């Protein structure tokens, strides 16, 4: 697999207020100093869950990105001085610098011990200067240091970010001890509100630790334990990541194999393939069920990449051998599960091909319409190849000839545009015609589209069917009665996945388009949301409304038409 399909959590320590973000394919920027990557994550849900827990445990500012953009260029020289300091050491927890940004945002203690805002370069505050920086949600909930309201400095925020980095490195035990000490100190000093927040952070941390299985209680070395199942064309590889004796992550990779590769060569290829996209949190030991050919050379490459010595080990007995067998068993289960899914898809395609009496069913396209009260109407086309989503083939349509709410006509326009000879011949749009077209709807929607497509002179016109949502009935042009399948049948479930994916893709595009319309509307003073809706419904867009005559506008919004012409 290409590493662009994996997700990483990125922390850029060059920023005055480091942002914790998710990125893909970071190879192009891997060489940047002071940028940390954690991953690769093979599951989007795992990334989302991790970030949610980080926000529960650590006082992360949700406005960090806005703060970085709002920093005055007058701070540039002092920020460069900060960048020259070594902040990469995991154990570094003290920061003796105070850059201009920190001076701008940090609160200072007055004689009574209360905090007040401090300006930057003669400006009252960042917020006053830019009008952009406002308190983040975490600050209102008491879960932020307050960098966005000037109650904490860049240096203090860097301390928090380094604690996050330590946490990613598997040092949950140290962090838990630190939180408990702070909580007890706050309680002894009768700072009960602070103690309560620390207790909540401790509870969130415990929820993570409790889900991490104890692998080797007395072994604190960081390890990756490998297991795999090799078939004729691919290998399913599972990697169990153990840090401080606990399993902190479990990853599954699918690797395509060259023909006639032996086990030792496979191990070498697999290790290099997966660790070439590993950017941080390297293990010190890799446990494998079979050794590669050039162990010494591979260990040297891994050690140079990791920045510390990495050993490859084949256990013969003991707990490491037991763990290796367990991960190997999980690899077999993962592979069996994937084989089962592929078999279900193949079964669905064969049955559907027989049911619809078509020559083949390699490429299927599904279409759907989305709008907001008849405005911002858009269409979506999703593509499944061999029963699986082919996202590179997805396309979006802005409906041009239909005004108001008319899903039938909108679908007809979209499919007719897709099947137009010019569009079919355009390789940038699609490499080939589909074998089947699916639309969301009943007999009415299908007949409307067929009237449109019958006007198109196209050889090898694909079969067009519809799937009605209420009874999950399939309407086919050559049959008078709808086809009813069992809800558990693989072929119906495949069609449902296509329909639902088209619906999701259409809504996503409609939301983006509507957001643009709202921003466009805000440029006209005195025109609110309801008036804008009327104009878009009547003219199709605000751009078209502005091009209309005063008389046409007055018919829709009355006296307020002058605001459009004057705006």
NORSUL-V242788 format. One record per run of one state. SS is the DSSP state (helix for helix, strand for strand, loop for the rest). FROM is the first residue (numbers start at 1). LEN is the number of residues. Records with the same first field share a line. If there is no record, write none. Layout:
SS: FROM-LEN + FROM-LEN
This chain:
loop: 1-2 + 6-1 + 13-7 + 25-1 + 30-5 + 42-2 + 58-6 + 71-2 + 84-16 + 106-2 + 110-5 + 117-3 + 121-2 + 124-2 + 131-6 + 141-6 + 150-4 + 169-3 + 189-3 + 212-2 + 215-8 + 231-3 + 244-2 + 257-6 + 276-9 + 288-7 + 307-4 + 314-4 + 357-6 + 373-2 + 386-2 + 390-1 + 394-1 + 399-8 + 420-1 + 426-10 + 441-2 + 454-9 + 469-4 + 477-6 + 485-5 + 522-7 + 540-2 + 548-2 + 567-1
helix: 3-3 + 26-4 + 44-14 + 64-7 + 73-11 + 100-6 + 126-5 + 137-4 + 147-3 + 154-15 + 172-17 + 192-20 + 263-13 + 295-12 + 318-39 + 391-3 + 407-13 + 421-5 + 443-11 + 490-32 + 529-11 + 542-6 + 550-17
strand: 7-6 + 20-5 + 35-7 + 108-2 + 115-2 + 120-1 + 123-1 + 214-1 + 223-8 + 234-10 + 246-11 + 285-3 + 311-3 + 363-10 + 375-11 + 388-2 + 395-4 + 436-5 + 463-6 + 473-4 + 483-2
